[in-house]
Amino acid sequence: MKKLFLCGLIILSFTGSVLGDTVFKVGTWKTPQTIQPFFYDQFLSQKVEVFSFTNPADQKTALLAGSLDMCGTTLAHAIHSASQGQPVVVVAALCNKSSALVVKKDGPIQSTAQLQGKRIGYVPGTMHEILLRETLIRANLSPEKDVHLTRVDFFDMGLALARGGIDAFLSGEPFPTLTVHEGYGRILEYPYYDDSVGTINAAMLVTRGSIEKNSDKILQLVKAHAQATRFLHQHPDQWLGRAATFGTDRIVLDKAAHNMELAWEMDASFVERAKALGARMETLKVIERRPDYDKLFDLQFVQQVKAELEP
């Protein structure tokens, strides 16, 4: 009940802050690999309001409520939502890579197999959850029987590890690198990425209704997303400099940069990798049924933007 109440407050606050239809409302996380919406205003003539969240589920809730025009999501969460019949559509990539499995620096755990019986922090419905489950299975550990999976928001994982609330966590940057830099964490391993799924991680999400009613608006947002991504690729100092304003020291971001990749393009091979991810989610019983991938992914906006931006 408390969570529903808080979500209601979030949605009401978003709705109340919007002044007219000329405002673009976008949700994302305050992390380096999901930073592009904070640069949209450089490429749009209309006002952009960016709202920060700590997990993909709350962003999606605000999107479905009509409080956002577009938001970030993990591909795993998008697939899960679509499998439940929710009218969500992925219109652009957001980031790749970014994950790491972390344990206490001076603890006894030297291999994933030694996590048996331990408490592991994770965020349900994320790519990190899928990678964590697969990492455990490769070490002959059952995610349901051999470890204790503990829900912890990304921004709280380092503190939970330092205080002993959990013994390990798998999350996105810069939190793994931050624990190493602050001296209480150690990266046990980076997830294994095979060719079928690759390094896909997160994407930008809209509703099917918004495409039907406001396709021009979605196109403008996807174009701004592409331009912001390309700009940050060309200006890494501005990328990490702005990310440092989110509260993580620049030296940590420089160390984590090798494990983060900004993205915007999608094509048929991207969708095939997402389908392979969905098949794994079925095997892991994270989803009960296969979503309609033709409805979940809409490549038209990326294709139009690519034709416009590239000679």
KEDRENDO-547835 format. One record per residue: residue number from 1; residue in one letter; x, y, z of N, C-alpha, C in turn. Coordinates in nm, 3 decimals. Atoms other than C-alpha are relative to their C-alpha. Layout:
BEGIN
NUM;A;X;Y;Z;X;Y;Z;X;Y;Z
...
// end
This chain:
BEGIN
1;M;0.083;-0.120;0.000;0.000;0.000;0.000;0.086;0.125;0.000
2;K;-0.088;-0.116;-0.006;0.282;0.239;0.086;0.061;0.029;-0.135
3;K;-0.063;-0.021;0.130;0.447;0.183;-0.251;-0.100;0.058;-0.100
4;L;0.101;-0.052;0.090;0.120;0.240;-0.436;-0.027;0.147;0.028
5;F;0.022;-0.139;-0.039;0.071;0.562;-0.242;0.110;0.089;-0.053
6;L;-0.113;-0.079;0.049;0.420;0.684;-0.330;-0.005;0.015;-0.150
7;C;0.010;-0.008;0.146;0.371;0.598;-0.696;-0.107;0.101;-0.040
8;G;0.106;-0.094;0.029;0.045;0.794;-0.689;0.047;0.143;0.016
9;L;-0.053;-0.134;-0.020;0.225;1.095;-0.548;0.091;0.041;-0.113
10;I;-0.091;-0.029;0.110;0.490;1.071;-0.817;-0.078;0.039;-0.125
11;I;0.077;-0.025;0.121;0.233;1.053;-1.096;-0.073;0.134;0.009
12;L;0.071;-0.125;-0.017;0.029;1.340;-0.954;0.095;0.120;-0.011
13;S;-0.095;-0.111;0.005;0.339;1.556;-0.914;0.044;0.026;-0.143
14;F;-0.039;-0.017;0.140;0.437;1.492;-1.277;-0.111;0.072;-0.076
15;T;0.111;-0.056;0.074;0.090;1.571;-1.406;-0.018;0.147;0.033
16;G;0.018;-0.137;-0.042;0.071;1.888;-1.204;0.107;0.093;-0.049
17;S;-0.111;-0.086;0.039;0.406;2.014;-1.331;-0.001;0.035;-0.148
18;V;0.000;-0.018;0.144;0.315;2.005;-1.699;-0.086;0.119;-0.038
19;L;0.072;-0.120;0.042;0.211;2.333;-1.857;-0.019;-0.002;-0.150
20;G;0.030;0.000;0.142;0.059;2.259;-2.194;0.063;-0.115;-0.074
21;D;-0.044;0.113;0.080;0.122;2.012;-2.473;0.137;0.021;-0.063
22;T;-0.128;-0.026;0.064;0.443;2.179;-2.590;0.117;-0.051;0.085
23;V;-0.105;0.050;-0.088;0.637;2.029;-2.298;0.022;-0.148;-0.026
24;F;-0.036;0.141;0.011;0.820;1.703;-2.357;0.033;-0.052;0.140
25;K;-0.021;0.058;-0.132;0.815;1.483;-2.045;0.070;-0.134;-0.017
26;V;-0.083;0.119;0.021;1.088;1.218;-2.030;0.052;-0.050;0.134
27;G;-0.053;0.061;-0.121;1.192;0.976;-1.757;0.127;-0.077;-0.028
28;T;-0.123;0.078;0.012;1.533;0.819;-1.700;0.061;-0.017;0.139
29;W;-0.078;0.010;-0.122;1.786;0.724;-1.430;0.110;0.105;-0.002
30;K;-0.116;-0.089;-0.008;2.058;0.958;-1.308;0.127;-0.084;0.007
31;T;-0.124;0.077;0.012;2.342;0.732;-1.426;0.068;0.040;-0.130
32;P;-0.072;-0.041;0.122;2.612;0.792;-1.690;-0.053;-0.065;-0.127
33;Q;0.042;0.071;0.120;2.476;0.529;-1.928;-0.145;0.027;-0.039
34;T;0.139;-0.034;0.033;2.119;0.666;-1.919;-0.019;0.152;0.001
35;I;-0.005;-0.145;-0.017;2.208;1.035;-1.934;-0.059;0.080;-0.115
36;Q;0.034;-0.076;0.120;2.096;1.129;-2.285;-0.119;0.096;0.016
37;P;0.112;-0.095;-0.011;1.756;1.283;-2.190;0.037;0.135;0.060
38;F;-0.042;-0.127;-0.060;1.939;1.549;-1.988;0.065;0.093;-0.103
39;F;-0.057;-0.081;0.108;2.084;1.673;-2.321;-0.101;0.028;-0.111
40;Y;0.099;-0.019;0.106;1.762;1.669;-2.526;-0.026;0.148;-0.029
41;D;0.035;-0.141;0.019;1.707;2.041;-2.468;0.093;0.072;-0.096
42;Q;-0.092;-0.060;0.095;2.010;2.116;-2.685;-0.045;-0.021;-0.145
43;F;0.039;0.038;0.135;1.831;1.964;-2.984;-0.150;0.015;-0.027
44;L;0.143;-0.021;0.016;1.465;2.056;-2.931;-0.035;0.146;0.024
45;S;0.043;-0.138;-0.021;1.294;2.392;-2.962;-0.102;0.009;0.114
46;Q;0.096;0.002;-0.109;1.026;2.287;-2.712;0.069;-0.028;0.133
47;K;-0.052;0.024;-0.133;1.078;2.268;-2.338;0.000;-0.149;0.030
48;V;-0.010;0.139;-0.040;1.193;1.933;-2.199;0.007;-0.008;0.152
49;E;-0.006;0.026;-0.143;1.119;1.819;-1.844;0.047;-0.144;0.018
50;V;-0.056;0.132;-0.022;1.334;1.526;-1.734;-0.021;-0.038;0.147
51;F;0.026;0.049;-0.134;1.228;1.322;-1.431;0.086;-0.122;0.026
52;S;-0.090;0.112;-0.031;1.471;1.086;-1.259;-0.069;-0.102;0.090
53;F;0.056;0.113;-0.074;1.374;0.745;-1.120;0.115;-0.088;0.049
54;T;-0.101;0.096;-0.048;1.556;0.467;-0.936;-0.021;-0.140;-0.056
55;N;0.019;0.132;0.060;1.406;0.172;-1.125;-0.093;0.012;-0.121
56;P;0.079;-0.010;0.124;1.238;0.095;-1.460;-0.149;-0.016;0.021
57;A;0.143;0.024;-0.022;0.905;-0.016;-1.314;-0.075;0.129;0.028
58;D;0.067;-0.126;-0.031;0.821;0.327;-1.173;-0.008;0.091;-0.123
59;Q;0.004;-0.078;0.124;0.911;0.492;-1.503;-0.114;-0.047;-0.088
60;K;0.105;0.058;0.084;0.682;0.256;-1.690;-0.138;0.032;0.055
61;T;0.128;-0.033;-0.061;0.401;0.318;-1.441;-0.042;0.143;-0.035
62;A;0.028;-0.140;0.034;0.426;0.694;-1.501;-0.032;0.014;-0.148
63;L;0.026;-0.005;0.144;0.437;0.637;-1.877;-0.141;-0.047;-0.031
64;L;0.133;0.054;0.026;0.122;0.424;-1.879;-0.110;0.090;0.056
65;A;0.098;-0.092;-0.058;-0.052;0.682;-1.660;-0.014;0.128;-0.082
66;G;0.006;-0.119;0.083;0.014;0.946;-1.927;0.080;0.116;0.054
67;S;-0.078;-0.108;-0.061;0.254;1.145;-1.708;0.134;0.021;-0.069
68;L;-0.123;-0.012;0.077;0.550;1.086;-1.942;-0.029;-0.026;-0.147
69;D;0.009;0.028;0.143;0.588;1.096;-2.320;0.091;-0.116;-0.040
70;M;-0.096;0.105;0.030;0.887;0.862;-2.320;0.084;-0.023;0.125
71;C;-0.082;0.026;-0.117;1.102;0.691;-2.062;0.100;-0.111;-0.030
72;G;-0.095;0.108;0.010;1.398;0.463;-2.016;-0.058;-0.127;0.059
73;T;0.038;0.129;-0.056;1.352;0.094;-1.946;0.111;-0.099;-0.031
74;T;-0.088;0.108;0.041;1.562;-0.217;-1.939;-0.076;-0.084;-0.102
75;L;0.066;0.085;0.099;1.491;-0.449;-2.230;-0.072;-0.116;0.068
76;A;0.065;0.107;-0.073;1.411;-0.722;-1.981;-0.135;0.046;0.054
77;H;0.127;-0.050;-0.054;1.144;-0.504;-1.821;-0.100;0.027;-0.113
78;A;0.088;-0.023;0.115;1.003;-0.405;-2.161;-0.062;-0.131;-0.047
79;I;0.050;0.132;0.043;0.973;-0.772;-2.259;-0.100;-0.053;0.102
80;H;0.090;0.046;-0.106;0.815;-0.857;-1.923;-0.134;0.074;-0.008
81;S;0.123;-0.079;0.008;0.562;-0.572;-1.957;-0.085;-0.041;-0.121
82;A;0.073;0.039;0.121;0.470;-0.670;-2.313;-0.059;-0.140;0.014
83;S;0.052;0.136;-0.020;0.428;-1.034;-2.207;-0.127;0.000;0.083
84;Q;0.122;-0.014;-0.080;0.158;-0.913;-1.968;-0.109;0.079;-0.074
85;G;0.100;-0.068;0.082;-0.026;-0.737;-2.250;-0.002;0.150;0.014
86;Q;-0.002;-0.145;-0.015;0.075;-0.383;-2.158;0.040;0.066;-0.133
87;P;-0.020;-0.062;0.132;0.074;-0.141;-2.458;0.127;0.083;-0.009
88;V;-0.128;-0.071;0.002;0.443;-0.049;-2.448;0.073;-0.030;-0.131
89;V;-0.073;0.015;0.126;0.667;0.004;-2.751;0.142;0.057;0.018
90;V;-0.139;-0.045;-0.003;1.047;0.028;-2.770;0.029;0.072;-0.131
91;V;-0.022;-0.080;0.121;1.149;0.305;-3.013;0.146;0.038;-0.023
92;A;-0.143;-0.030;0.018;1.526;0.345;-2.959;0.079;-0.073;0.108
93;A;-0.090;0.057;-0.101;1.819;0.185;-2.780;0.043;0.113;0.095
94;L;-0.046;-0.098;-0.098;1.956;0.359;-2.468;0.144;-0.026;0.041
95;C;-0.138;0.030;-0.040;2.270;0.179;-2.350;0.026;-0.149;-0.011
96;N;-0.046;0.139;0.002;2.469;-0.144;-2.366;0.100;-0.022;0.114
97;K;-0.098;0.038;-0.103;2.696;-0.330;-2.122;-0.042;0.052;0.138
98;S;0.022;-0.073;-0.126;2.727;-0.158;-1.779;-0.015;-0.085;0.126
99;S;0.025;0.083;-0.118;2.693;-0.459;-1.542;0.128;-0.056;0.061
100;A;-0.109;0.069;-0.069;2.925;-0.615;-1.282;-0.052;-0.064;0.129
101;L;0.034;0.071;-0.124;2.899;-0.861;-0.991;0.103;0.037;0.105
102;V;-0.087;-0.057;-0.103;3.042;-0.717;-0.668;-0.016;-0.075;0.132
103;V;0.000;0.058;-0.135;3.139;-0.869;-0.330;0.084;0.090;0.090
104;K;-0.081;-0.078;-0.094;3.307;-0.733;-0.017;0.148;-0.018;-0.030
105;K;-0.142;0.002;0.036;3.671;-0.646;-0.071;0.079;-0.100;0.082
106;D;-0.079;0.086;-0.087;3.810;-0.833;0.229;-0.073;-0.127;0.039
107;G;0.076;0.120;-0.031;3.552;-1.110;0.231;0.063;-0.126;-0.058
108;P;-0.060;0.127;0.043;3.621;-1.479;0.166;-0.042;-0.045;-0.138
109;I;0.054;0.047;0.129;3.428;-1.504;-0.162;0.097;0.030;-0.113
110;Q;-0.095;-0.014;0.110;3.668;-1.566;-0.448;-0.055;-0.050;-0.134
111;S;0.062;0.050;0.123;3.435;-1.729;-0.702;-0.152;0.006;0.017
112;T;0.145;-0.006;-0.004;3.067;-1.717;-0.793;-0.057;-0.120;0.073
113;A;0.049;0.120;-0.067;3.024;-2.074;-0.665;-0.005;0.018;0.151
114;Q;-0.004;-0.022;-0.145;3.108;-1.948;-0.317;-0.110;0.093;0.049
115;L;0.114;-0.082;-0.040;2.795;-1.732;-0.316;-0.113;-0.085;0.057
116;Q;0.106;0.087;-0.053;2.593;-2.034;-0.202;-0.038;0.042;0.142
117;G;0.050;-0.039;-0.131;2.375;-1.936;0.093;0.009;0.149;0.029
118;K;-0.022;-0.142;-0.023;2.460;-1.567;0.051;-0.118;0.085;-0.047
119;R;0.103;-0.096;0.038;2.233;-1.263;0.017;0.054;0.088;-0.113
120;I;-0.047;-0.072;0.118;2.262;-1.102;-0.326;-0.102;0.107;-0.037
121;G;0.088;-0.111;0.036;2.115;-0.760;-0.407;-0.024;0.005;-0.150
122;Y;0.035;-0.013;0.142;1.932;-0.712;-0.736;-0.126;0.083;-0.013
123;V;0.124;-0.072;0.030;1.655;-0.511;-0.901;-0.082;-0.087;-0.095
124;P;0.083;0.086;0.087;1.373;-0.729;-1.039;-0.039;0.070;-0.130
125;G;0.046;-0.054;0.128;1.275;-0.684;-1.403;0.104;0.074;-0.078
126;T;-0.107;-0.068;0.071;1.612;-0.559;-1.519;0.089;-0.099;-0.073
127;M;-0.098;0.084;0.067;1.879;-0.689;-1.751;0.097;-0.059;0.100
128;H;-0.092;0.049;-0.103;2.095;-0.721;-1.442;-0.053;-0.124;0.069
129;E;0.057;0.121;-0.060;1.852;-0.974;-1.295;0.025;-0.122;-0.088
130;I;-0.021;0.112;0.091;1.877;-1.192;-1.604;0.146;-0.043;0.002
131;L;-0.143;0.031;-0.003;2.257;-1.168;-1.605;0.039;-0.067;0.132
132;L;-0.029;0.061;-0.129;2.267;-1.251;-1.233;-0.048;-0.145;0.003
133;R;0.053;0.137;-0.001;2.046;-1.557;-1.273;0.085;-0.091;-0.087
134;E;-0.082;0.083;0.088;2.252;-1.684;-1.565;0.140;-0.022;0.058
135;T;-0.131;0.014;-0.063;2.578;-1.617;-1.379;-0.004;-0.107;0.109
136;L;0.015;0.100;-0.107;2.454;-1.823;-1.084;-0.017;-0.140;-0.058
137;I;0.023;0.132;0.060;2.333;-2.107;-1.306;0.128;-0.056;-0.059
138;R;-0.128;0.047;0.055;2.671;-2.125;-1.482;0.093;-0.049;0.111
139;A;-0.080;0.045;-0.114;2.823;-2.168;-1.136;-0.068;-0.114;0.074
140;N;0.074;0.113;-0.058;2.578;-2.455;-1.067;-0.074;0.037;0.128
141;L;0.079;-0.046;-0.113;2.377;-2.248;-0.821;-0.142;0.030;-0.047
142;S;0.139;-0.031;0.031;1.998;-2.230;-0.823;-0.034;0.137;0.057
143;P;0.038;-0.132;-0.052;1.878;-1.867;-0.797;-0.111;-0.008;0.105
144;E;0.111;0.014;-0.094;1.572;-1.992;-0.606;0.038;-0.075;0.127
145;K;-0.026;0.090;-0.113;1.728;-2.252;-0.375;0.135;0.022;0.068
146;D;-0.137;-0.002;-0.054;2.099;-2.185;-0.329;0.046;0.136;0.051
147;V;-0.037;-0.135;-0.046;2.110;-1.808;-0.267;-0.126;0.072;0.045
148;H;0.114;-0.081;-0.042;1.888;-1.540;-0.117;0.002;0.129;-0.082
149;L;0.008;-0.120;0.081;1.798;-1.283;-0.383;-0.078;0.106;0.077
150;T;0.055;-0.106;-0.084;1.726;-0.954;-0.206;-0.021;0.126;-0.084
151;R;0.028;-0.119;0.080;1.555;-0.659;-0.373;0.060;0.124;0.066
152;V;-0.063;-0.123;-0.047;1.764;-0.342;-0.334;0.009;0.095;-0.119
153;D;-0.013;-0.097;0.109;1.744;-0.026;-0.545;0.147;0.022;-0.034
154;F;-0.138;-0.020;0.046;2.056;0.045;-0.751;0.077;0.097;0.089
155;F;-0.069;-0.106;-0.074;2.138;0.357;-0.552;0.028;-0.037;0.145
156;D;-0.019;0.042;-0.138;2.127;0.167;-0.221;0.091;-0.122;0.014
157;M;-0.073;0.127;-0.006;2.333;-0.140;-0.312;0.136;0.013;0.068
158;G;-0.132;-0.017;-0.061;2.675;-0.004;-0.215;-0.008;0.011;0.151
159;L;0.018;-0.017;-0.143;2.554;0.104;0.127;-0.042;-0.131;0.066
160;A;0.043;0.128;-0.055;2.380;-0.230;0.183;0.116;-0.098;0.010
161;L;-0.117;0.088;-0.003;2.702;-0.414;0.098;0.096;0.043;0.111
162;A;-0.093;-0.051;-0.101;2.916;-0.191;0.320;-0.049;-0.029;0.142
163;R;0.056;0.021;-0.134;2.680;-0.236;0.617;-0.029;-0.145;0.032
164;G;0.022;0.142;-0.025;2.648;-0.611;0.575;-0.141;-0.047;-0.024
165;G;0.137;0.042;0.029;2.285;-0.615;0.465;-0.007;-0.102;-0.112
166;I;-0.013;0.099;0.106;2.388;-0.811;0.156;0.147;-0.041;-0.010
167;D;-0.136;0.050;0.016;2.694;-1.016;0.067;0.056;0.028;-0.139
168;A;-0.042;-0.026;0.138;2.704;-0.930;-0.303;-0.114;0.073;-0.071
169;F;0.106;-0.055;0.085;2.515;-0.744;-0.575;0.046;0.001;-0.144
170;L;-0.028;-0.017;0.142;2.492;-0.731;-0.951;-0.085;0.118;-0.046
171;S;0.072;-0.120;0.044;2.403;-0.389;-1.087;0.079;0.069;-0.108
172;G;-0.066;-0.078;0.103;2.494;-0.126;-1.339;0.098;0.100;0.058
173;E;-0.094;-0.105;-0.037;2.772;0.126;-1.332;-0.075;0.130;0.032
174;P;-0.138;0.005;-0.051;2.893;0.339;-1.169;0.014;-0.066;0.136
175;F;0.001;0.051;-0.136;2.798;0.156;-0.850;0.104;-0.110;0.026
176;P;-0.108;0.096;-0.023;3.032;-0.145;-0.894;0.136;0.066;0.014
177;T;-0.130;-0.068;-0.005;3.330;0.079;-0.967;0.010;0.089;0.123
178;L;0.001;-0.086;-0.119;3.230;0.313;-0.683;0.037;-0.079;0.125
179;T;-0.034;0.080;-0.119;3.251;0.032;-0.426;0.149;-0.033;0.003
180;V;-0.144;0.027;0.008;3.601;-0.051;-0.550;0.079;0.126;0.039
181;H;-0.070;-0.125;-0.026;3.709;0.313;-0.539;-0.006;0.037;0.148
182;E;0.014;-0.036;-0.141;3.577;0.359;-0.185;0.058;-0.104;0.094
183;G;-0.079;0.093;-0.079;3.762;0.051;-0.067;-0.072;-0.112;0.071
184;Y;0.070;0.107;-0.070;3.489;-0.182;0.053;-0.054;-0.109;-0.094
185;G;0.051;0.097;0.095;3.398;-0.368;-0.268;0.108;-0.051;-0.094
186;R;-0.090;0.062;0.099;3.564;-0.593;-0.523;-0.085;-0.061;-0.109
187;I;0.075;0.058;0.111;3.440;-0.686;-0.870;0.038;-0.146;-0.014
188;L;-0.024;0.143;0.008;3.404;-1.062;-0.866;0.009;-0.047;-0.145
189;E;-0.007;0.029;0.143;3.330;-1.086;-1.238;-0.093;0.092;-0.077
190;Y;0.090;-0.068;0.092;3.181;-0.908;-1.534;-0.085;-0.106;-0.068
191;P;0.087;0.102;0.060;2.883;-1.089;-1.689;0.053;-0.048;-0.135
192;Y;-0.036;0.057;0.129;2.939;-1.317;-1.983;-0.105;0.039;-0.103
193;Y;0.090;-0.038;0.108;2.789;-1.185;-2.306;0.026;-0.092;-0.119
194;D;-0.021;0.085;0.117;2.736;-1.441;-2.580;-0.057;0.069;-0.124
195;D;0.037;-0.064;0.125;2.661;-1.369;-2.945;-0.151;0.010;-0.020
196;S;0.145;0.001;0.025;2.288;-1.449;-2.927;-0.069;0.123;0.057
197;V;0.060;-0.118;-0.064;2.201;-1.165;-2.687;0.094;0.120;-0.009
198;G;-0.096;-0.109;0.007;2.519;-0.960;-2.693;-0.007;0.088;0.124
199;T;-0.011;-0.090;-0.115;2.554;-0.654;-2.470;-0.119;0.094;0.016
200;I;0.117;-0.086;-0.010;2.206;-0.504;-2.513;-0.043;0.014;0.147
201;N;0.034;-0.022;-0.140;2.078;-0.350;-2.191;-0.132;0.077;0.014
202;A;0.118;-0.083;-0.024;1.826;-0.063;-2.194;-0.042;0.073;-0.127
203;A;0.058;-0.063;0.118;1.603;0.127;-2.436;-0.098;0.110;0.042
204;M;0.098;-0.104;-0.024;1.353;0.411;-2.469;-0.139;-0.053;-0.036
205;L;0.132;0.060;0.007;0.986;0.326;-2.424;-0.109;0.108;-0.016
206;V;0.119;-0.084;0.012;0.658;0.488;-2.534;-0.122;-0.093;0.005
207;T;0.120;0.082;0.006;0.297;0.370;-2.543;-0.050;-0.009;-0.144
208;R;0.054;0.018;0.135;0.118;0.238;-2.849;-0.096;0.114;-0.034
209;G;0.093;-0.109;0.023;-0.146;0.506;-2.807;0.069;0.130;-0.039
210;S;-0.072;-0.123;0.033;0.112;0.784;-2.819;0.052;-0.003;-0.143
211;I;-0.044;0.011;0.139;0.244;0.653;-3.150;-0.117;0.026;-0.094
212;E;0.118;-0.018;0.084;-0.107;0.643;-3.293;-0.047;0.145;-0.002
213;K;0.054;-0.135;-0.010;-0.195;0.994;-3.171;0.105;0.110;-0.021
214;N;-0.103;-0.104;0.002;0.138;1.180;-3.157;0.132;-0.051;-0.058
215;S;-0.120;0.059;0.059;0.384;1.008;-3.390;0.106;0.107;-0.029
216;D;-0.097;-0.107;0.026;0.545;1.344;-3.481;0.078;0.035;0.127
217;K;-0.064;-0.029;-0.127;0.619;1.405;-3.115;0.102;-0.107;0.035
218;I;-0.093;0.110;-0.026;0.777;1.062;-3.076;0.121;0.010;-0.091
219;L;-0.111;-0.015;0.093;0.986;1.123;-3.387;0.096;0.109;0.046
220;Q;-0.086;-0.107;-0.050;1.116;1.450;-3.243;0.083;-0.046;0.119
221;L;-0.072;0.050;-0.117;1.209;1.277;-2.919;0.109;-0.100;-0.039
222;V;-0.100;0.097;0.044;1.387;0.991;-3.094;0.115;0.071;-0.071
223;K;-0.106;-0.076;0.065;1.576;1.241;-3.308;0.089;0.069;0.102
224;A;-0.079;-0.064;-0.106;1.682;1.435;-2.999;0.085;-0.102;0.075
225;H;-0.075;0.106;-0.067;1.786;1.108;-2.838;0.122;-0.041;-0.082
226;A;-0.111;0.035;0.089;1.999;1.017;-3.139;0.106;0.108;-0.001
227;Q;-0.095;-0.111;0.004;2.157;1.361;-3.154;0.076;0.013;0.132
228;A;-0.067;-0.007;-0.130;2.232;1.361;-2.781;0.103;-0.111;0.013
229;T;-0.092;0.113;-0.008;2.391;1.016;-2.805;0.123;0.024;-0.086
230;R;-0.113;-0.029;0.089;2.606;1.115;-3.102;0.088;0.110;0.056
231;F;-0.075;-0.111;-0.060;2.707;1.439;-2.929;0.087;-0.050;0.115
232;L;-0.075;0.049;-0.115;2.816;1.254;-2.614;0.111;-0.096;-0.042
233;H;-0.108;0.083;0.055;3.013;1.001;-2.819;0.117;0.088;-0.045
234;Q;-0.103;-0.090;0.052;3.200;1.292;-2.973;0.063;0.088;0.107
235;H;-0.048;-0.087;-0.108;3.244;1.479;-2.644;-0.005;-0.075;0.133
236;P;0.002;0.082;-0.123;3.323;1.222;-2.372;0.024;0.081;0.127
237;D;-0.024;-0.081;-0.119;3.444;1.495;-2.138;-0.130;0.064;0.049
238;Q;0.129;-0.056;-0.041;3.100;1.657;-2.141;-0.092;-0.108;0.053
239;W;0.079;0.115;-0.049;2.938;1.315;-2.097;0.030;-0.027;0.147
240;L;-0.037;0.037;-0.136;3.131;1.224;-1.785;-0.003;0.121;0.095
241;G;0.008;-0.120;-0.083;3.145;1.583;-1.662;-0.141;0.023;0.051
242;R;0.140;-0.016;-0.042;2.766;1.609;-1.659;-0.041;-0.113;0.093
243;A;0.035;0.114;-0.085;2.735;1.260;-1.510;0.053;0.019;0.141
244;A;-0.057;-0.024;-0.133;2.957;1.371;-1.222;-0.091;0.088;0.086
245;T;0.092;-0.085;-0.077;2.688;1.623;-1.124;-0.110;-0.082;0.066
246;F;0.099;0.088;-0.062;2.467;1.326;-1.033;0.045;-0.049;0.138
247;G;-0.046;0.035;-0.134;2.686;1.269;-0.727;0.116;-0.097;0.007
248;T;-0.114;0.091;0.001;2.965;1.033;-0.835;0.124;0.074;-0.049
249;D;-0.122;-0.071;0.036;3.323;1.164;-0.850;0.045;-0.036;-0.142
250;R;-0.044;0.020;0.138;3.468;1.205;-1.199;0.104;-0.111;-0.010
251;I;-0.103;0.103;0.007;3.760;0.977;-1.117;-0.062;-0.139;-0.004
252;V;0.071;0.128;0.003;3.513;0.692;-1.056;-0.059;-0.024;-0.138
253;L;0.062;0.012;0.132;3.334;0.759;-1.383;0.104;-0.031;-0.107
254;D;-0.108;0.030;0.095;3.663;0.758;-1.574;0.038;-0.148;0.006
255;K;-0.035;0.141;-0.016;3.738;0.413;-1.431;-0.111;-0.092;-0.051
256;A;0.114;0.083;0.040;3.389;0.285;-1.513;-0.032;0.012;-0.149
257;A;0.039;-0.031;0.138;3.374;0.426;-1.867;0.016;-0.119;-0.095
258;H;-0.024;0.114;0.090;3.513;0.108;-2.028;-0.116;-0.099;0.003
259;N;0.109;0.095;-0.017;3.206;-0.081;-1.901;-0.136;0.063;-0.031
260;M;0.125;-0.068;0.033;2.944;0.165;-2.032;-0.001;0.037;-0.148
261;E;0.010;-0.033;0.142;2.817;0.228;-2.383;-0.136;0.063;-0.029
262;L;0.123;-0.068;0.038;2.558;0.483;-2.493;-0.046;-0.049;-0.137
263;A;0.052;0.053;0.127;2.328;0.378;-2.777;-0.130;0.069;-0.037
264;W;0.131;-0.046;0.047;2.033;0.482;-2.989;-0.054;-0.083;-0.116
265;E;0.044;0.072;0.119;2.021;0.268;-3.304;-0.059;-0.137;0.031
266;M;0.058;0.134;-0.003;1.803;-0.039;-3.347;-0.018;-0.046;-0.144
267;D;0.026;0.058;0.131;1.773;-0.273;-3.643;-0.054;-0.141;0.021
268;A;0.056;0.135;-0.008;1.652;-0.623;-3.722;0.085;-0.090;0.089
269;S;-0.086;0.084;-0.084;1.955;-0.782;-3.552;-0.017;0.034;0.148
270;F;0.028;-0.042;-0.138;1.884;-0.580;-3.237;-0.125;-0.072;0.051
271;V;0.124;0.067;-0.039;1.532;-0.722;-3.230;0.023;-0.149;0.019
272;E;-0.029;0.142;-0.015;1.666;-1.074;-3.281;0.071;-0.028;0.132
273;R;-0.068;0.018;-0.129;1.895;-1.030;-2.980;-0.100;0.015;0.115
274;A;0.103;-0.016;-0.102;1.598;-0.907;-2.778;-0.088;-0.125;0.008
275;K;0.077;0.124;0.000;1.403;-1.215;-2.883;0.076;-0.113;0.071
276;A;-0.082;0.100;-0.070;1.692;-1.433;-2.766;-0.001;0.024;0.150
277;L;0.011;-0.033;-0.142;1.681;-1.248;-2.435;-0.135;-0.046;0.054
278;G;0.132;0.044;-0.043;1.308;-1.313;-2.414;-0.008;-0.151;0.017
279;A;-0.001;0.146;-0.011;1.367;-1.684;-2.477;0.069;-0.044;0.130
280;R;-0.067;0.031;-0.127;1.610;-1.691;-2.184;-0.090;0.031;0.118
281;M;0.090;-0.037;-0.108;1.356;-1.513;-1.968;-0.110;-0.106;0.017
282;E;0.096;0.111;-0.009;1.106;-1.787;-2.054;0.062;-0.120;0.069
283;T;-0.069;0.114;-0.060;1.360;-2.055;-1.964;0.019;0.020;0.150
284;L;-0.021;-0.032;-0.141;1.433;-1.881;-1.635;-0.132;0.022;0.074
285;K;0.134;-0.020;-0.057;1.055;-1.847;-1.579;-0.020;0.140;0.058
286;V;0.023;-0.139;-0.035;1.084;-1.471;-1.545;-0.127;0.050;-0.067
287;I;0.127;-0.028;0.067;0.799;-1.447;-1.797;-0.069;-0.133;-0.028
288;E;0.077;0.122;0.022;0.520;-1.697;-1.854;-0.035;-0.021;-0.146
289;R;0.037;0.013;0.141;0.446;-1.622;-2.217;0.083;0.094;-0.086
290;R;-0.078;-0.079;0.095;0.619;-1.482;-2.522;-0.081;0.122;-0.044
291;P;0.073;-0.119;0.046;0.525;-1.122;-2.609;-0.006;0.005;-0.153
292;D;0.007;-0.024;0.144;0.431;-1.003;-2.957;0.113;0.099;-0.033
293;Y;-0.116;-0.086;0.026;0.771;-0.870;-3.065;-0.024;0.100;-0.113
294;D;0.031;-0.094;0.108;0.626;-0.709;-3.378;-0.066;0.126;0.056
295;K;0.064;-0.115;-0.064;0.421;-0.483;-3.150;0.093;0.069;0.099
296;L;-0.088;-0.056;-0.102;0.692;-0.435;-2.889;0.107;0.091;-0.059
297;F;-0.109;-0.079;0.061;0.959;-0.297;-3.127;-0.051;0.071;-0.126
298;D;0.037;-0.080;0.116;0.894;-0.016;-3.373;0.125;0.073;-0.049
299;L;-0.125;-0.052;0.053;1.194;0.064;-3.590;-0.017;0.124;-0.088
300;Q;0.022;-0.107;0.098;1.032;0.335;-3.802;0.067;0.131;0.040
301;F;-0.053;-0.129;-0.042;1.153;0.628;-3.592;0.153;0.003;-0.012
302;V;-0.145;0.008;0.015;1.516;0.517;-3.575;0.039;0.002;-0.147
303;Q;-0.031;0.003;0.142;1.510;0.447;-3.947;-0.015;0.138;-0.063
304;Q;0.019;-0.136;0.054;1.371;0.794;-4.027;0.111;0.094;0.046
305;V;-0.106;-0.088;-0.053;1.622;0.965;-3.801;0.133;-0.033;-0.063
306;K;-0.126;0.039;0.061;1.910;0.765;-3.941;0.012;0.051;-0.142
307;A;0.000;-0.049;0.138;1.813;0.858;-4.297;0.021;0.151;-0.004
308;E;-0.013;-0.145;-0.003;1.797;1.223;-4.196;0.138;0.046;0.046
309;L;-0.127;-0.043;-0.058;2.120;1.240;-3.994;0.122;-0.047;-0.078
310;E;-0.115;0.056;0.071;2.341;1.027;-4.214;-0.014;0.026;-0.151
311;P;0.006;-0.031;0.144;2.424;1.137;-4.572;-0.011;-0.126;-0.085
// end
